[in-house]
Structures are given as structure tokens and as C-alpha cells.
């Protein structure tokens, strides 16, 4: 309800709905990593290093990009 020196205004009730804004589409297509290196820390932990070829050498990341790393078990034992 609004009010001022003239007096109180009438209340106005409205039902509103806000929507989650979709993230903007990336400006540059994501390319596969270059120079991928892995450092094994333990049987359940590894550190990955790579170069993002979509960034210039001095460019800062400002688009909240993320990477998906997929993995699967690997066994060197033979079942023969």
C-alpha cells in the first residue's frame, strides 16, 4: 500500500511468477583440450592439466565455463 501527504492509497494485490533465466549460449564453440597431462595421486585421485585452445595466452576466463571429465575403470589383469 502506498501513502503520501494526500493519504493512503488502495492496496493492489497481484500474483506474479518469475522464471529462471537460461544461461546465454557460448560465444565460441568449445574445442577439445590440447596437451592433456595426468598426474596420478592415488588409486582414486588424479590431477588433469591441459591448455584451453579457445583462449588467447593473456585472456581471462569470464564466461563461467566448466568441463566434464568422464572416466571408467581400467584393469591390466587378464581373465584368461
C-alpha positions as CSV (number, residue, x, y, z in Angstrom):
1,X,0.0,0.0,0.0
2,X,1.4,3.4,-1.0
3,X,0.9,6.5,1.0
4,X,1.9,10.2,0.8
5,X,0.8,13.6,2.2
6,X,-2.6,13.2,0.4
7,X,-3.4,10.0,2.2
8,X,-3.2,6.2,1.9
9,X,-3.6,4.5,-1.5
10,X,-5.7,1.5,-2.1
11,X,-3.9,-1.9,-1.8
12,X,-3.3,-3.7,-5.0
13,X,-2.7,-7.4,-4.9
14,X,-1.1,-9.2,-7.9
15,X,0.0,-12.7,-8.5
16,X,3.4,-12.8,-10.2
17,X,5.7,-15.6,-11.3
18,X,9.4,-15.2,-12.0
19,X,11.3,-17.6,-14.3
20,X,14.8,-18.8,-14.0
21,X,16.8,-17.1,-16.8
22,X,18.6,-19.6,-19.1
23,X,22.3,-19.1,-19.4
24,X,23.5,-17.5,-22.6
25,X,24.8,-19.6,-25.4
26,X,28.7,-19.7,-25.5
27,X,30.1,-17.3,-28.0
28,X,32.9,-19.6,-29.0
29,X,32.4,-23.3,-29.6
30,X,34.3,-25.4,-27.1
31,X,37.2,-27.4,-28.6
32,X,38.9,-30.5,-27.3
33,X,41.8,-29.8,-24.8
34,X,45.3,-29.6,-26.0
35,X,48.4,-31.0,-24.2
36,X,46.4,-33.1,-21.8
37,X,48.6,-34.4,-18.9
38,X,47.5,-36.6,-16.0
39,X,49.3,-36.9,-12.6
40,X,48.1,-39.9,-10.6
41,X,47.8,-39.1,-6.9
42,X,46.3,-42.3,-5.7
43,X,44.1,-45.2,-6.8
44,X,41.1,-42.9,-6.6
45,X,42.5,-39.5,-7.4
46,X,44.1,-37.9,-10.4
47,X,45.0,-34.3,-11.4
48,X,44.5,-33.2,-15.0
49,X,46.3,-30.4,-16.8
50,X,45.5,-29.0,-20.2
51,X,45.5,-26.0,-22.4
52,X,42.2,-24.4,-23.5
53,X,42.8,-23.6,-27.1
54,X,39.8,-21.2,-27.3
55,X,41.6,-18.7,-25.0
56,X,44.4,-16.5,-26.1
57,X,47.6,-16.5,-24.0
58,X,46.6,-13.4,-21.8
59,X,42.8,-13.8,-21.9
60,X,41.0,-14.2,-18.6
61,X,38.1,-16.7,-18.3
62,X,34.9,-14.6,-17.8
63,X,32.1,-16.8,-19.0
64,X,31.8,-19.3,-16.1
65,X,32.8,-22.2,-18.4
66,X,33.1,-25.7,-17.0
67,X,34.5,-29.0,-18.2
68,X,33.1,-32.5,-17.9
69,X,35.6,-35.3,-17.1
70,X,34.4,-38.8,-17.8
71,X,36.3,-41.8,-16.6
72,X,36.0,-45.6,-16.3
73,X,37.9,-48.4,-14.5
74,X,40.9,-49.9,-16.3
75,X,42.3,-53.2,-15.4
76,X,45.6,-54.7,-16.6
77,X,44.9,-58.2,-15.3
78,X,43.8,-60.9,-17.8
79,X,40.8,-63.1,-17.1
80,X,42.2,-66.0,-19.3
